């Protein structure tokens, strides 16, 4: 577990404390929400770039094949990692 020490202006700290936002649970939730928002913004950014590239849409068959390839690669990496751990 990571421990953080932060410095806040007194007025902000007092307002946050009054709203119950300085508990471990509240701060964890705030950070999780911020991480999700950042990921969403990144996804939208990528979508805009893809749209600007004017690439032809993939067929359902192409998508299914790509998913199969990615899953096979993931299985191969997982299997290789597991067999490497056995050698230790």
N, CA, C and O atoms as CSV, one atom per row, in Angstrom:
chain,resi,resn,atom,element,x,y,z
A,1,UNK,N,N,0.858,-1.171,0.000
A,1,UNK,CA,C,0.000,0.000,0.000
A,1,UNK,C,C,0.901,1.229,0.000
A,1,UNK,O,O,1.907,1.265,0.707
A,2,UNK,N,N,0.545,2.222,-0.781
A,2,UNK,CA,C,1.305,3.460,-0.864
A,2,UNK,C,C,0.707,4.493,0.077
A,2,UNK,O,O,-0.511,4.659,0.141
A,3,UNK,N,N,1.567,5.179,0.799
A,3,UNK,CA,C,1.117,6.248,1.682
A,3,UNK,C,C,1.534,7.571,1.067
A,3,UNK,O,O,2.678,7.732,0.641
A,4,UNK,N,N,0.600,8.523,1.020
A,4,UNK,CA,C,0.868,9.841,0.448
A,4,UNK,C,C,0.742,10.907,1.526
A,4,UNK,O,O,-0.086,10.802,2.431
A,5,UNK,N,N,1.564,11.917,1.414
A,5,UNK,CA,C,1.439,13.095,2.260
A,5,UNK,C,C,1.203,14.259,1.316
A,5,UNK,O,O,1.994,14.492,0.402
A,6,UNK,N,N,0.112,14.996,1.535
A,6,UNK,CA,C,-0.188,16.120,0.654
A,6,UNK,C,C,-0.290,17.404,1.473
A,6,UNK,O,O,-0.602,17.369,2.663
A,7,UNK,N,N,-0.029,18.511,0.838
A,7,UNK,CA,C,-0.146,19.813,1.469
A,7,UNK,C,C,-1.273,20.557,0.775
A,7,UNK,O,O,-1.269,20.707,-0.447
A,8,UNK,N,N,-2.238,21.021,1.558
A,8,UNK,CA,C,-3.395,21.730,1.022
A,8,UNK,C,C,-3.504,23.089,1.692
A,8,UNK,O,O,-3.104,23.255,2.844
A,9,UNK,N,N,-4.048,24.063,0.967
A,9,UNK,CA,C,-4.357,25.332,1.632
A,9,UNK,C,C,-5.360,25.071,2.758
A,9,UNK,O,O,-6.240,24.221,2.626
A,10,UNK,N,N,-5.223,25.803,3.859
A,10,UNK,CA,C,-6.080,25.572,5.025
A,10,UNK,C,C,-7.566,25.633,4.695
A,10,UNK,O,O,-8.340,24.799,5.164
A,11,UNK,N,N,-7.970,26.615,3.889
A,11,UNK,CA,C,-9.402,26.757,3.595
A,11,UNK,C,C,-9.924,25.558,2.795
A,11,UNK,O,O,-11.033,25.086,3.045
A,12,UNK,N,N,-9.144,25.071,1.851
A,12,UNK,CA,C,-9.549,23.899,1.075
A,12,UNK,C,C,-9.613,22.666,1.970
A,12,UNK,O,O,-10.566,21.892,1.896
A,13,UNK,N,N,-8.612,22.485,2.806
A,13,UNK,CA,C,-8.592,21.332,3.714
A,13,UNK,C,C,-9.807,21.362,4.636
A,13,UNK,O,O,-10.418,20.320,4.876
A,14,UNK,N,N,-10.166,22.521,5.151
A,14,UNK,CA,C,-11.307,22.624,6.051
A,14,UNK,C,C,-12.613,22.318,5.325
A,14,UNK,O,O,-13.464,21.602,5.854
A,15,UNK,N,N,-12.776,22.855,4.116
A,15,UNK,CA,C,-13.996,22.572,3.341
A,15,UNK,C,C,-14.086,21.085,3.007
A,15,UNK,O,O,-15.158,20.489,3.111
A,16,UNK,N,N,-12.965,20.486,2.606
A,16,UNK,CA,C,-12.941,19.064,2.274
A,16,UNK,C,C,-13.239,18.218,3.514
A,16,UNK,O,O,-13.973,17.232,3.439
A,17,UNK,N,N,-12.669,18.607,4.640
A,17,UNK,CA,C,-12.900,17.873,5.883
A,17,UNK,C,C,-14.379,17.911,6.256
A,17,UNK,O,O,-14.947,16.889,6.640
A,18,UNK,N,N,-15.009,19.085,6.147
A,18,UNK,CA,C,-16.427,19.237,6.476
A,18,UNK,C,C,-17.311,18.368,5.585
A,18,UNK,O,O,-18.375,17.917,6.009
A,19,UNK,N,N,-16.868,18.137,4.356
A,19,UNK,CA,C,-17.643,17.316,3.425
A,19,UNK,C,C,-17.260,15.835,3.486
A,19,UNK,O,O,-17.769,15.022,2.715
A,20,UNK,N,N,-16.370,15.500,4.397
A,20,UNK,CA,C,-15.969,14.102,4.551
A,20,UNK,C,C,-15.052,13.596,3.452
A,20,UNK,O,O,-14.989,12.393,3.197
A,21,UNK,N,N,-14.340,14.508,2.801
A,21,UNK,CA,C,-13.509,14.113,1.659
A,21,UNK,C,C,-12.061,13.797,2.018
A,21,UNK,O,O,-11.267,13.463,1.138
A,22,UNK,N,N,-11.709,13.898,3.286
A,22,UNK,CA,C,-10.324,13.630,3.653
A,22,UNK,C,C,-10.131,12.253,4.296
A,22,UNK,O,O,-9.100,11.997,4.917
A,23,UNK,N,N,-11.103,11.385,4.151
A,23,UNK,CA,C,-10.942,10.011,4.630
A,23,UNK,C,C,-10.224,9.196,3.560
A,23,UNK,O,O,-10.220,9.556,2.383
A,24,UNK,N,N,-9.620,8.099,3.987
A,24,UNK,CA,C,-8.941,7.215,3.027
A,24,UNK,C,C,-9.900,6.773,1.924
A,24,UNK,O,O,-9.552,6.785,0.743
A,25,UNK,N,N,-11.113,6.383,2.325
A,25,UNK,CA,C,-12.098,5.889,1.350
A,25,UNK,C,C,-12.495,6.981,0.357
A,25,UNK,O,O,-12.583,6.729,-0.845
A,26,UNK,N,N,-12.735,8.191,0.861
A,26,UNK,CA,C,-13.156,9.287,-0.018
A,26,UNK,C,C,-12.047,9.664,-0.994
A,26,UNK,O,O,-12.303,9.891,-2.176
A,27,UNK,N,N,-10.828,9.728,-0.499
A,27,UNK,CA,C,-9.706,10.087,-1.375
A,27,UNK,C,C,-9.479,8.998,-2.413
A,27,UNK,O,O,-9.196,9.293,-3.574
A,28,UNK,N,N,-9.601,7.739,-1.998
A,28,UNK,CA,C,-9.459,6.623,-2.947
A,28,UNK,C,C,-10.502,6.743,-4.054
A,28,UNK,O,O,-10.179,6.597,-5.233
A,29,UNK,N,N,-11.762,7.012,-3.675
A,29,UNK,CA,C,-12.836,7.141,-4.660
A,29,UNK,C,C,-12.595,8.331,-5.593
A,29,UNK,O,O,-12.803,8.227,-6.802
A,30,UNK,N,N,-12.159,9.454,-5.033
A,30,UNK,CA,C,-11.862,10.628,-5.863
A,30,UNK,C,C,-10.760,10.323,-6.872
A,30,UNK,O,O,-10.847,10.723,-8.033
A,31,UNK,N,N,-9.729,9.615,-6.429
A,31,UNK,CA,C,-8.642,9.260,-7.350
A,31,UNK,C,C,-9.103,8.269,-8.412
A,31,UNK,O,O,-8.723,8.387,-9.577
A,32,UNK,N,N,-9.918,7.295,-8.018
A,32,UNK,CA,C,-10.435,6.339,-9.005
A,32,UNK,C,C,-11.280,7.045,-10.053
A,32,UNK,O,O,-11.182,6.737,-11.241
A,33,UNK,N,N,-12.112,7.990,-9.624
A,33,UNK,CA,C,-12.928,8.751,-10.570
A,33,UNK,C,C,-12.048,9.567,-11.507
A,33,UNK,O,O,-12.306,9.630,-12.709
A,34,UNK,N,N,-11.006,10.192,-10.959
A,34,UNK,CA,C,-10.103,10.996,-11.784
A,34,UNK,C,C,-9.376,10.133,-12.811
A,34,UNK,O,O,-9.193,10.543,-13.957
A,35,UNK,N,N,-8.962,8.933,-12.394
A,35,UNK,CA,C,-8.271,8.019,-13.315
A,35,UNK,C,C,-9.220,7.595,-14.433
A,35,UNK,O,O,-8.821,7.542,-15.597
A,36,UNK,N,N,-10.483,7.291,-14.087
A,36,UNK,CA,C,-11.466,6.900,-15.120
A,36,UNK,C,C,-11.726,8.057,-16.087
A,36,UNK,O,O,-11.815,7.851,-17.297
A,37,UNK,N,N,-11.847,9.270,-15.550
A,37,UNK,CA,C,-12.067,10.432,-16.436
A,37,UNK,C,C,-10.888,10.625,-17.383
A,37,UNK,O,O,-11.076,10.893,-18.570
A,38,UNK,N,N,-9.674,10.489,-16.854
A,38,UNK,CA,C,-8.481,10.640,-17.694
A,38,UNK,C,C,-8.454,9.578,-18.788
A,38,UNK,O,O,-8.114,9.875,-19.933
A,39,UNK,N,N,-8.808,8.348,-18.443
A,39,UNK,CA,C,-8.846,7.273,-19.443
A,39,UNK,C,C,-9.913,7.567,-20.492
A,39,UNK,O,O,-9.698,7.325,-21.680
A,40,UNK,N,N,-11.051,8.082,-20.068
A,40,UNK,CA,C,-12.121,8.438,-21.004
A,40,UNK,C,C,-11.688,9.538,-21.953
A,40,UNK,O,O,-11.960,9.482,-23.152
A,41,UNK,N,N,-11.005,10.550,-21.403
A,41,UNK,CA,C,-10.498,11.636,-22.264
A,41,UNK,C,C,-9.501,11.107,-23.278
A,41,UNK,O,O,-9.514,11.509,-24.442
A,42,UNK,N,N,-8.635,10.200,-22.834
A,42,UNK,CA,C,-7.643,9.613,-23.741
A,42,UNK,C,C,-8.338,8.814,-24.836
A,42,UNK,O,O,-7.951,8.888,-26.002
A,43,UNK,N,N,-9.363,8.050,-24.464
A,43,UNK,CA,C,-10.114,7.276,-25.447
A,43,UNK,C,C,-10.784,8.186,-26.470
A,43,UNK,O,O,-10.753,7.901,-27.667
A,44,UNK,N,N,-11.386,9.274,-26.007
A,44,UNK,CA,C,-12.013,10.228,-26.932
A,44,UNK,C,C,-10.982,10.872,-27.857
A,44,UNK,O,O,-11.257,11.108,-29.034
A,45,UNK,N,N,-9.809,11.151,-27.325
A,45,UNK,CA,C,-8.725,11.720,-28.127
A,45,UNK,C,C,-8.321,10.754,-29.240
A,45,UNK,O,O,-8.140,11.151,-30.391
A,46,UNK,N,N,-8.184,9.488,-28.876
A,46,UNK,CA,C,-7.827,8.461,-29.863
A,46,UNK,C,C,-8.935,8.326,-30.904
A,46,UNK,O,O,-8.652,8.198,-32.095
A,47,UNK,N,N,-10.185,8.354,-30.466
A,47,UNK,CA,C,-11.314,8.244,-31.400
A,47,UNK,C,C,-11.309,9.399,-32.392
A,47,UNK,O,O,-11.581,9.201,-33.576
A,48,UNK,N,N,-11.003,10.600,-31.919
A,48,UNK,CA,C,-10.943,11.758,-32.820
A,48,UNK,C,C,-9.844,11.583,-33.862
A,48,UNK,O,O,-10.032,11.894,-35.038
A,49,UNK,N,N,-8.682,11.075,-33.410
A,49,UNK,CA,C,-7.588,10.862,-34.362
A,49,UNK,C,C,-7.935,9.785,-35.383
A,49,UNK,O,O,-7.596,9.900,-36.561
A,50,UNK,N,N,-8.612,8.741,-34.923
A,50,UNK,CA,C,-9.033,7.686,-35.854
A,50,UNK,C,C,-10.019,8.230,-36.874
A,50,UNK,O,O,-9.931,7.922,-38.063
A,51,UNK,N,N,-10.958,9.038,-36.405
A,51,UNK,CA,C,-11.945,9.614,-37.315
A,51,UNK,C,C,-11.262,10.535,-38.323
A,51,UNK,O,O,-11.612,10.538,-39.503
A,52,UNK,N,N,-10.295,11.309,-37.859
A,52,UNK,CA,C,-9.577,12.226,-38.749
A,52,UNK,C,C,-8.746,11.474,-39.781
A,52,UNK,O,O,-8.482,11.998,-40.863
A,53,UNK,N,N,-8.332,10.251,-39.457
A,53,UNK,CA,C,-7.516,9.456,-40.381
A,53,UNK,C,C,-8.338,8.888,-41.532
A,53,UNK,O,O,-7.778,8.399,-42.513
A,54,UNK,N,N,-9.655,8.949,-41.416
A,54,UNK,CA,C,-10.567,8.466,-42.460
A,54,UNK,C,C,-10.279,7.017,-42.859
A,54,UNK,O,O,-10.272,6.682,-44.043
A,55,UNK,N,N,-10.045,6.175,-41.877
A,55,UNK,CA,C,-9.810,4.760,-42.158
A,55,UNK,C,C,-11.141,4.073,-42.450
A,55,UNK,O,O,-12.163,4.422,-41.859
A,56,UNK,N,N,-11.133,3.107,-43.351
A,56,UNK,CA,C,-12.374,2.378,-43.609
A,56,UNK,C,C,-12.749,1.550,-42.388
A,56,UNK,O,O,-11.864,1.047,-41.695
A,57,UNK,N,N,-14.025,1.398,-42.111
A,57,UNK,CA,C,-14.434,0.610,-40.946
A,57,UNK,C,C,-14.070,-0.864,-41.143
A,57,UNK,O,O,-14.026,-1.367,-42.266
A,58,UNK,N,N,-13.811,-1.536,-40.024
A,58,UNK,CA,C,-13.488,-2.962,-40.077
A,58,UNK,C,C,-14.789,-3.751,-40.144
A,58,UNK,O,O,-15.809,-3.355,-39.580
A,59,UNK,N,N,-14.725,-4.870,-40.844
A,59,UNK,CA,C,-15.885,-5.762,-40.881
A,59,UNK,C,C,-15.944,-6.540,-39.567
A,59,UNK,O,O,-14.966,-6.598,-38.823
A,60,UNK,N,N,-17.094,-7.130,-39.296
A,60,UNK,CA,C,-17.232,-7.936,-38.084
A,60,UNK,C,C,-16.237,-9.089,-38.089
A,60,UNK,O,O,-15.675,-9.432,-37.049
A,61,UNK,N,N,-16.021,-9.682,-39.250
A,61,UNK,CA,C,-15.080,-10.789,-39.360
A,61,UNK,C,C,-13.659,-10.338,-39.027
A,61,UNK,O,O,-12.921,-11.055,-38.352
A,62,UNK,N,N,-13.275,-9.149,-39.502
A,62,UNK,CA,C,-11.944,-8.622,-39.202
A,62,UNK,C,C,-11.779,-8.377,-37.702
A,62,UNK,O,O,-10.721,-8.657,-37.138
A,63,UNK,N,N,-12.811,-7.862,-37.068
A,63,UNK,CA,C,-12.759,-7.593,-35.630
A,63,UNK,C,C,-12.617,-8.902,-34.862
A,63,UNK,O,O,-11.793,-9.008,-33.953
A,64,UNK,N,N,-13.428,-9.904,-35.232
A,64,UNK,CA,C,-13.369,-11.200,-34.559
A,64,UNK,C,C,-11.974,-11.805,-34.711
A,64,UNK,O,O,-11.423,-12.331,-33.745
A,65,UNK,N,N,-11.403,-11.737,-35.901
A,65,UNK,CA,C,-10.069,-12.282,-36.139
A,65,UNK,C,C,-9.023,-11.546,-35.303
A,65,UNK,O,O,-8.137,-12.179,-34.729
A,66,UNK,N,N,-9.116,-10.236,-35.231
A,66,UNK,CA,C,-8.173,-9.444,-34.441
A,66,UNK,C,C,-8.281,-9.806,-32.959
A,66,UNK,O,O,-7.262,-9.955,-32.285
A,67,UNK,N,N,-9.489,-9.946,-32.454
A,67,UNK,CA,C,-9.681,-10.342,-31.052
A,67,UNK,C,C,-9.059,-11.708,-30.803
A,67,UNK,O,O,-8.409,-11.909,-29.777
A,68,UNK,N,N,-9.244,-12.645,-31.717
A,68,UNK,CA,C,-8.656,-13.984,-31.567
A,68,UNK,C,C,-7.130,-13.906,-31.503
A,68,UNK,O,O,-6.500,-14.581,-30.690
A,69,UNK,N,N,-6.542,-13.069,-32.373
A,69,UNK,CA,C,-5.087,-12.933,-32.398
A,69,UNK,C,C,-4.563,-12.342,-31.102
A,69,UNK,O,O,-3.562,-12.811,-30.560
A,70,UNK,N,N,-5.234,-11.321,-30.608
A,70,UNK,CA,C,-4.809,-10.686,-29.359
A,70,UNK,C,C,-4.913,-11.668,-28.201
A,70,UNK,O,O,-4.013,-11.745,-27.365
A,71,UNK,N,N,-6.005,-12.416,-28.150
A,71,UNK,CA,C,-6.176,-13.411,-27.077
A,71,UNK,C,C,-5.113,-14.496,-27.162
A,71,UNK,O,O,-4.590,-14.936,-26.138
A,72,UNK,N,N,-4.788,-14.932,-28.378
A,72,UNK,CA,C,-3.750,-15.960,-28.551
A,72,UNK,C,C,-2.398,-15.421,-28.082
A,72,UNK,O,O,-1.647,-16.137,-27.419
A,73,UNK,N,N,-2.083,-14.181,-28.414
A,73,UNK,CA,C,-0.831,-13.574,-27.960
A,73,UNK,C,C,-0.797,-13.480,-26.440
A,73,UNK,O,O,0.230,-13.761,-25.822
A,74,UNK,N,N,-1.904,-13.091,-25.842
A,74,UNK,CA,C,-1.983,-12.973,-24.379
A,74,UNK,C,C,-1.787,-14.344,-23.723
A,74,UNK,O,O,-1.066,-14.471,-22.734
A,75,UNK,N,N,-2.443,-15.370,-24.291
A,75,UNK,CA,C,-2.279,-16.724,-23.747
A,75,UNK,C,C,-0.824,-17.175,-23.854
A,75,UNK,O,O,-0.289,-17.794,-22.933
A,76,UNK,N,N,-0.189,-16.862,-24.981
A,76,UNK,CA,C,1.204,-17.263,-25.181
A,76,UNK,C,C,2.113,-16.558,-24.173
A,76,UNK,O,O,3.019,-17.184,-23.623
A,77,UNK,N,N,1.888,-15.279,-23.926
A,77,UNK,CA,C,2.691,-14.542,-22.942
A,77,UNK,C,C,2.467,-15.093,-21.546
A,77,UNK,O,O,3.418,-15.275,-20.786
A,78,UNK,N,N,1.211,-15.361,-21.205
A,78,UNK,CA,C,0.884,-15.898,-19.888
A,78,UNK,C,C,1.515,-17.266,-19.706
A,78,UNK,O,O,2.064,-17.570,-18.647
A,79,UNK,N,N,1.435,-18.084,-20.735
A,79,UNK,CA,C,2.009,-19.428,-20.681
A,79,UNK,C,C,3.528,-19.351,-20.563
A,79,UNK,O,O,4.124,-20.101,-19.789
A,80,UNK,N,N,4.159,-18.460,-21.314
A,80,UNK,CA,C,5.610,-18.304,-21.264
A,80,UNK,C,C,6.036,-17.791,-19.893
A,80,UNK,O,O,7.066,-18.215,-19.369
A,81,UNK,N,N,5.255,-16.883,-19.306
A,81,UNK,CA,C,5.570,-16.374,-17.978
A,81,UNK,C,C,5.445,-17.442,-16.921
A,81,UNK,O,O,6.249,-17.497,-15.990
A,82,UNK,N,N,4.450,-18.286,-17.053
A,82,UNK,CA,C,4.244,-19.361,-16.086
A,82,UNK,C,C,5.351,-20.401,-16.182
A,82,UNK,O,O,5.836,-20.903,-15.168
A,83,UNK,N,N,5.746,-20.718,-17.410
A,83,UNK,CA,C,6.814,-21.730,-17.556
A,83,UNK,C,C,8.140,-21.150,-17.113
A,83,UNK,O,O,8.985,-21.891,-16.612
A,84,UNK,N,N,8.358,-19.861,-17.277
A,84,UNK,CA,C,9.579,-19.223,-16.795
A,84,UNK,C,C,9.645,-19.222,-15.290
A,84,UNK,O,O,10.729,-19.329,-14.716
A,85,UNK,N,N,8.499,-19.103,-14.635
A,85,UNK,CA,C,8.459,-19.111,-13.165
A,85,UNK,C,C,8.779,-20.487,-12.641
A,85,UNK,O,O,9.326,-20.620,-11.547
A,86,UNK,N,N,8.445,-21.531,-13.410
A,86,UNK,CA,C,8.696,-22.897,-12.975
A,86,UNK,C,C,10.189,-23.229,-12.974
A,86,UNK,O,O,10.635,-24.112,-12.241
A,87,UNK,N,N,10.948,-22.522,-13.792
A,87,UNK,CA,C,12.380,-22.803,-13.922
A,87,UNK,C,C,13.175,-22.297,-12.734
A,87,UNK,O,O,14.296,-22.758,-12.521
A,88,UNK,N,N,12.646,-21.372,-11.953
A,88,UNK,CA,C,13.404,-20.768,-10.846
A,88,UNK,C,C,13.729,-21.742,-9.757
A,88,UNK,O,O,14.361,-21.373,-8.767
